[in-house]
């Protein structure tokens, strides 16, 4: 299993809009994709940041083409370019294990 981690820094005053857009539009698209095992969106109010973690069956699923389109749709809310990386999951528990 692999995880795609995306860290985002919102422009001042845009954190709630960025969070709402990600939650309303992107989560459903991600979780409906083949190979997706789950998604977590973490909000860091103190630093105007979000971290999105999506879990995938494979690296090929995690690096799918939708990430670029998702980031393009939120660029007006970002203070800095998004940072995305794919890492291997070495341990997990709970709802993400099949």
Residue, then its C-alpha position, 0 to 999 in steps of 0.5 A: x500500500x502507498x500513500x500520497x501526501x499533499x501539503x497545502x498552505x492557504x493564502x491568509x483568510x482562505x483556509x476555510x474556503x480551501x478546506x470546504x472545496x477540498x472536502x466537497x469536491x475532491x474527496x468524493x473524486x479520490x475515494x471513487x477511484x480504483x485502488x483508493x483505500x481511504x482519505x484523511x484531510x488534516x487542518x492546521x489552523x495555526x499555520x493556515x495549512x492542510x495535509x491530505x493523505x490518500x491511501x492506495x493499493x499501489x504507487x501507480x494508483x497513487x500517482x494518478x493524473x487527477x492530482x494536477x487537475x485538483x491542484x489547478x482547481x485550488x491554486x487561487x487559494x494557495x500561498x505557496x505551491x503544493x508539495x506532493x509525495x508518494x510514500x510506502x505505508x509500512x504499518x496501518x490499523x483500522x478502517x484502512x486495512x482490508 
